[in-house]
């Protein structure tokens, strides 16, 4: 019997809102493994390695200063095994699976920071829109070096995330390093109940619309279409231009991100290719291609897409597809460069593993992983000083 895993794309690694992960659908575990995973003759498991693992467990059981339940030992072993693969693979217990679902539906409690592990610290991919992190001044590219005065250096990612979790209304102190500052930045954040609004829109001026996508959730493509229709109703005649803002968008679910790109594409008019995004891997079903339908919702309307280093995963799928088909001009700075696919594979009724199973590619075959999407027009982020700072300089 085959597993029914679900595939999703997360901004680089883990959301520290409340949980370490995010998922597309509820997990329905089934027994058995795909035939491709049941055996591997290329690198068979060495009996000596299995014996070494068993001896380690026995030594811990006998001599560790405190008694540790067997389940905790095995869960920790799984966590270590998966975290050693890459920043995106992880073990998910029952609580983490539940939180994974909550995050992708856009309703959860926490700080609203997306992070990855980097050089022993936590690197901020992006703070989510209207989150406690954004309100406190956390920025994409910041490094978290302390949590409540405890050094993060060489702390496991899951431990660091657990220390940032907490009840709504409680506070946590973060110490940050930023490339353009010489001293650490200390911030106090209050955890909040967060409802992510995936799509926002407004008219910039008559005929020119603006759409902001903060992350890709189950209903993002539907919300996008509605936002564009609303903009069209607000202007006299057809739209003259549309700006799509994907800055600090950490990604999210694969299918909604591909659908967003599809809404602006009619490949039959620009290319013999109709692929939005493709992926290649070893897990059964991990080789796939999502194709576009010829139904551009604003045909011929010029588009600008804004990206920066906080644009990751699903945001890079959209930006890469629109760039390859020359449907939009990309403006900003290089994106993050997260181009891998994670599959959630149930182990039993209460746990699963999130495993990197493939890399994805733009329509022209570009791999995004660790290489990023490069804008057509480079425009660095502009820092506008507060009024009091301007007066002080005068």
N, C-alpha and C positions, 0 to 999 in steps of 0.2 A: 504494500500500500504506500502510495506516495504522500509526502507531506504537502501541505498547501501553504507555503510561505507567502508572505507579502513583501513586496519590494518598495522601498521608499528612499528618498534622498534627503539627508539632513545637511544643514549648514555644517561646517566642519566640526565634527564630533558631537558635543553633548550640550544640551540645554540645561543651564543651572537655575531654571526657574524654580522647580521643585524636584525635578527628576534629572536623570542622566541621559534620557533617551526620548524618542518619539515614534509613534507607529501609525499605520494607516487604518487598520481594521482590528477588531477583536481577534485574538489568536484562538484558533480551534485546533489544538494539537491532535495528531494522529500517530499511531504507533508505526514503527518501521522507519527506514531511511531509503532515499532514492538509491537505485542500484549502483549509481556512479560513486556513491559515498561508502557503500558497504565494504568495499575492499579496494586496496591500492597495491598493486604488485611493484610499482616503481620504487616505492620507499616503504617497505613493510615495517610494522612496529617491532622494535627490538625488545625481546623479553627482558634483557638486562635493564633497559630503561624503565619498564613497568615495575621491575623488582626494586629499582632505586626509588621510585615514587612511593611504593608500598613501605619501604624502610623509613622514608622520611615521615610518612604519616604515623607509623608506629612509634618513632622516636618522639614526635610531638605529643602523641597520646600519653606516653609514659613519663616524659621528663619536663614538658613545658610547665612553667610556674603556676599556671591555672588550668583547670579542666575546661576543654573546649569540646562542644558537641560535634559529633561526626558530621552532621549536615553542614555546619559552619565551616569545618575544615575542607570538605569537598567543594562547597560553594566558592570558598576563597581560592582553591586550586584552579577552578574553572575561570574565575575572574583573572587570575594571574596569567593563565595560559592564553586567554583571548586578548588581554590588554597588551601582551608582548608582541602581538602581530602587527597592529597599527593603531592609530588613535581612535578609530571608528568602531572596531570590533569589541564586543563586551558581552558579559553574562547578565541576564535579566532575571531577577527573582519576581515573585508574584506582585509585589508592590511596584516595582519598576515597570512591569508590563502595563499595569493599570495607569501609571503616570504617563507612559508613552502614548496611550490613547488620548488622555486628557490634553496633552500638549498639542497634538495634531488637530484636535477639534477646536483649539484656540481658546480654551478656558481652563485656567490653572492659577496657582498661587505661588509667589516667590519673588525673585529679583529681576527676572527678565534679561539675563545675560547668556549669550551663547559663547562657549569657550572651547579651546582645544589645549592639549598638553604641548609644550614647546620648551625644550632645553631645561626641563625640570620645573618650569613654572606653568601658570595658566595664561594663555594668550586669548584676549577678547576678540572674538570674530566680529560680533556686533551686539550692542544693546538693542532690545526690541523697542518699537515705537511706543511712547507713552508709558514705559516701564519705570520702576524705581531706579534702575540703573541709568537709563537715559536722563531722567530728571536730576539725578545726582551728579551727572557730568562724566560718566564712564564713556570712553570712546573706542571705536574699532582700532585694534592694534595695541591697546594697552596691555601691560603684563601685570597680573595679580601676583604679588610677592608675599603678602600676608593676609590671613583671614583672622580677625580678632586677635591680632598681635602674635599669631602662630605662623611661622615661616612655611610657605608652600613648597619650597625647594625639595624635590624628590618625594613629596607626598603623592600618593596615588591619586589618579583623577577622581575615582569614586569617593575616596576619603575627603578630598577637597570639596566635592559637590555636596556631600553629606553635611559638612560644616557650614555650608552656605544655605542649607535648607532650614526651614523653621516655620512657625505659625504666622499667620497674617497678623501684622501689627508689631511683630518682634523686629529687632534691629540687628545688623551685622556690620562690623567695621572692616573695610577693605583698604589695603595699601597698594598703590599702583605705581608702576614705572611707565613713563611716556617718552618717546624718542626725542621730542622737542623741549623737554624740561630737564633740569639738572638735579632736581630734588624729588624724592618720593611724594606722591599725592595721597593724602589720607581722606577717606570718605566714610560717612555713616549712612547706610541705606536701611530703609524700613520695608520689610516684606509686605507685598500687597496682593490682593486677589486681582489677577490680570485677565482681561478679555481682549484678545488680539483682534483688532479690526484689520482684516487682510487687505482690503481695498479702500482707498480714499480718492476723491476726485474734486476738481474745481476748474473754473474757467480762468485762465491767466489774463486773457483779454479777448474781445470779440473774435470768434472763429478759432481760437487756439486753446486747446484743452490740456489738462494735466491730470495724470493718473498715478497714484502712488500704490505700489504693492509691497507690503511689509513682510509677508511670508506666504508660502503656498500651502493652503489648507484645502480641505475637501470641496469647499464651495467657492474657491477663488475665481475660477474661470467664469462661473455664473455671475459672480459679483462684478467682474471686469466688464462683461457684456452690458450689464445694467448700467454701470458707470459711464461707459461710452455712449450708450443710448441717451442717458440723461444729459450728457454734454451736447449731443447733437440737438436735443430739444431746446437747449438754452441759447443756441446760436441761430442767426438768420442764414438759411442756406446750409450747405455742407460744411463740415469742419475744414479749416485750412491747414491745420497741423496738430499733432498730438505729441506730448512729452510723457514718456513712460519712465517713472523713477524707480529704479531697482537698487538704489544705494542702501547699504546696511541691511540688505535682505539676505538672511542666512540660508534661505532655501526652503525645504519642507518636502512635500510629497511630489513624486515624479509625475504622475499623470496630470494633475492640475497645472504644473509648470509647463508641460508639453502642450496642454490644451490652450494655455494662454498664448504661447508662441503661434499655435495653429490659427488662432482667431485673427492674426494679422498677416497670414501667409496665403498666397496662391501660387505655389511653386510651378504650376503648369505655364505661367506667364513669364517665369524668370529662369527656369532650369528644367532639365530632364529628371532631376532628382526630386523626390518628394519626402525625404527623411527629415524629421525634426531633430531626433536624437537616437543614437544607437549605442548598444553596450555589448561588451565581449567578456566572457568569463568561463569558469569551469563548472559551476553549479547548473544542474538541469534547468533549462528555461532562462538562464542568465544572458544568453545571446538573444538580443531582440532589437527591433527597430520600430520606432513610433513614427507613423507617416502623417503628413498634413493633408487636409481636405481643401479643395479649391473654394474657400468661402471667406475671404478677407472681409472683415466687418466694416472696414473703412478703406476700400480699394482706392489706391492712388493718393491717399492723404500722406504727406511727408511726416516722418516720425523721427524723434530723437530719444535715445535711451540713455539714462544716466546710470553709471556704475562707479564703484570704488572698491577699496580693499575689503569692505564688509559685504560685498556682493558674492555670494557663494552658492554652489550646488545648483538648485533649481533656478536661481537668478542667472547663473552662468549658462544654463541650458537655453533660456529665453534669449539672452543677449547674444550667445553664439549663433543661434539659428537665425535671428533677425539680421545679424551681421553677415553671415555666410550667403544669405539670399539677397543681400544688399537692400533689405526692406527698411532698415533704419540706420541712422548714424549714431555710433556709440561715443559718448562724451564722458570724460571723467578720468579716473586712474585705473590701473590694472586691478582686476578682480582677485578674489582670494585664491582660487585654484584648487577647488575641491571637486574632483570628477570621478568619484567612486560610488558604487552602488552597494547598499547594505541590504541583506536579506534576514528577516527574523524567522528563525527556525525553531519551532517548539521542541522542547526536550520531554516535557510531561505536561500535566494539567496546570502547573503552577510556575513553570520556568521556561526560558528559551535562551537562545544565543542570537546576538546580532552580529552577523559575519559579513565582512567585505567580500563580495562574490564576483564583482565585475568592475570594469572601468567604462565610462561612457564617452561618446565622441560627438562632435558637432556634425552638421550635414556634410561638411567638406572633409571629414575624417580627422579633425584635430582633437587630440587628447587634451583635456583641461587639467587633469590631475597634476598638481605641483607646477603648472605652467601658466595658468590663468587665461582670461580673456583680455586682450589688449584693446583699448579704446581707439577709435579712428581719430578723435581729437582729444588730446591730453589737457585736462584742466584740473589742477590741484584743488583740494578742498580749501575753501576760503574761510579763514577765521575772522569773524567780525567782533572786535572788542566791545565790551560793554561801554555805555556812555560815560560812566565815571572814570574808566581807564583813559578814554580819549581826553577828557578834561584834565586828568592828571598829567598827561603828556604835554598838554598845552601850558 
